[in-house]
Amino acid sequence: MLNVGKQDKGQSIMEKSEIKTKIRGKLAELAGELGNDVSQIRDDDIIPATGLVDSAGILGLVVWYEKAFDMSLRQEEINIDNLGSIESMADYVLKRKNG
């Protein structure tokens, strides 16, 4: 689990850039399993539209995201606006943790 958002005594806050790095790393791992390279993906690229990961990879990314950032997502939260890109995923973590 990663500490994100409001600072508690003795704990540091993860920066948005760190969150994006973690997401990019997991995406690279999942895409790599399919022989794809994510080095050229931009933070605002829509992940499903890139074709870098298949549906199982998208599911794996969402499951990892919940565990990595210690949050459970409701069905209605799992959408392109919240989880469609590296940028939106990082923004959503911060919104939920600071919200």
N, C-alpha and C positions, 0 to 999 in steps of 0.2 A: 504494500500500500504506500502511496505517496501522499505526503502532507501538502495539501493545496488550499489556498484561500486564507481565511482569517488566521492570524498568528495566535497560537496558544503559547503559554509560558514555556520557554526553552525549546520551541520548535520553529523552524524557518518556513517561510512561505515560498512555494515554487513559483517561479516566474513563467509568464506565458511562453517565452521562448523555450524554456525547459520542457514544458508540457508538449509543445509542438515537436521537439526533438524526440521525446518518448514515443509519441504517436507515429512519427515518421519512421522510427526504428522498428516498431511492431509492424507497420505497413510494409516495410522493406523485407522483413522476415517472412511475412505471409506471401508477398509477391514473389520472393525468391524461391519459395517452395514450388512455384509454377514456372520458374525460369524467367521471371520478369524483373526488370530493373526499375526502381523508383527514383533514381537519381535526378531525373528531369521533371518530376512532378512538382507543381507549384502549390503553395499552401492553400490557394483558393480553387484548385482543380476539384471537380466533383469526382470523388473516388470511384463510385460505381461506373461512371461514364468513361473512365480511363481504360477500363479493361485489364488493369494490372492484377486484380484479384477477382476470383469467381464468387458466387453466392456463399459458398462455405467460408471463404476468406473474409467476406463482409461480416458474416455471423461471428467468426472467430475474433475479428477486430472489436465488435461490439461487446462480446463477453469479456475480452481482455480489458477493454476500456472501463467497464463497470468495476472489475476487480482492481485494476491499477490505480484508479482514482477514488476507490471506496465509495461508490454510489450505485444505487439500484435505479434503473430506468423503468419508468412506466411505459406501457405499449405506445401511448400517444407521444411520448418523447423521442421515440426511435423514428426519426424522419430526416430528410435531406437538410432541412433548415438547421437542425441541431448536430447532425453527425455526418453530413455529406462531404465535408472537406477537412483537411487538417486544421485549417483556420477555425471553422465552425465548431469542431470538436474541442479545441482549446478554449474558445470563447464560452462554450457551454459548461465546461468544467468550472471555469472561473465564476460564471453566473450562478451555478448551483452552489458552489462553495462559499460564495460571498453573499448570496441572495437572501 
